[in-house]
Each structure stands twice: as structure tokens, then as C-alpha cells.
Amino acid sequence: MPDNIKVRVGQQNAVKVVSSLAGNVSGTLAGLADVDITNPQNGMVLVYDSSTTKWTGVLELTPGSQQNLDINGGNF
């Protein structure tokens, strides 16, 4: 495998990635079947509710029965 891999990106505006989505795509959170967010507000976060199998918008994060709330922002 070569150590030198060269990539050239042209100077013209062009689509570099083509979507592979097919069908009806709404482009909004409210348009998704597994999201329940009827009145979005500034500062809301999406939280998954396993009893409804939907993501819901909340303004406050409430810890579960163990009273622990772990937020993992991932690795960058």
C-alpha cells in the first residue's frame, strides 16, 4: 500500500456526496415517525422514551430511579 495518497478537490462548487435516501424525506424532526416534538423550544434536547419507542423533546434532564445521570459526549 503506498504511503503517499494524493487527493484533489476541484475549485468549482459541486456535489461531492450524493444521498442514498429514497422515498419521502421530510427534513424536519417533527416529520420523523419516531420523534414526538410538537412544541419545540430553545434549549430542548431529545431523550428516548422506551415506553413509547419515541424520542421526545425535553427542557430538563431528570435522572432515573438510581438518581445518576451520565452524559457521554463521545470521543473527538
C-alpha positions in Angstrom: 0.0 0.0 0.0 1.5 3.4 -1.0 2.5 5.8 1.7 1.6 8.9 -0.5 -2.1 9.2 -1.2 -3.0 12.4 -3.0 -6.5 13.8 -3.2 -7.5 16.7 -5.4 -10.7 18.7 -4.8 -11.7 21.0 -7.6 -12.3 24.7 -7.3 -15.9 24.6 -8.7 -18.9 24.2 -6.5 -20.2 20.6 -7.0 -22.0 17.9 -5.1 -19.3 15.8 -3.5 -21.6 13.3 -1.7 -24.8 12.0 -3.1 -27.6 11.0 -0.7 -28.6 7.4 -0.8 -32.0 8.1 0.8 -35.1 7.1 -1.1 -38.7 7.8 -0.6 -40.4 10.6 1.3 -37.9 12.6 3.4 -39.4 15.5 5.3 -36.3 17.2 6.5 -37.7 18.1 10.0 -37.6 16.4 13.3 -41.4 16.6 13.6 -41.7 14.7 10.3 -39.9 11.7 11.7 -42.1 8.8 12.8 -40.1 8.1 16.0 -39.9 11.7 17.2 -42.6 13.4 19.3 -41.8 17.1 19.4 -45.0 19.1 19.0 -43.8 22.4 20.5 -40.0 22.8 20.1 -38.4 25.4 22.3 -34.9 26.8 22.6 -32.6 24.6 24.7 -34.5 21.3 24.2 -32.7 18.0 23.9 -34.1 14.8 22.6 -34.5 11.9 25.1 -35.5 8.4 24.1 -38.6 7.0 25.9 -38.6 3.2 25.7 -42.3 3.0 26.8 -43.4 4.9 23.6 -40.4 4.0 21.5 -40.1 7.6 20.5 -37.6 10.5 21.0 -39.2 13.4 22.9 -38.0 17.0 23.4 -37.4 18.0 27.0 -36.0 21.1 28.7 -34.8 19.3 31.8 -32.9 16.1 32.1 -34.3 14.0 35.0 -32.2 11.2 36.4 -33.8 7.7 36.6 -34.6 5.7 39.7 -30.9 5.4 40.6 -30.6 9.2 40.7 -27.5 9.1 38.5 -27.2 11.0 35.2 -24.3 10.2 33.0 -23.7 12.3 29.9 -21.1 10.9 27.5 -20.3 13.3 24.7 -18.2 10.7 22.8 -14.6 10.9 21.6 -13.3 13.6 19.3 
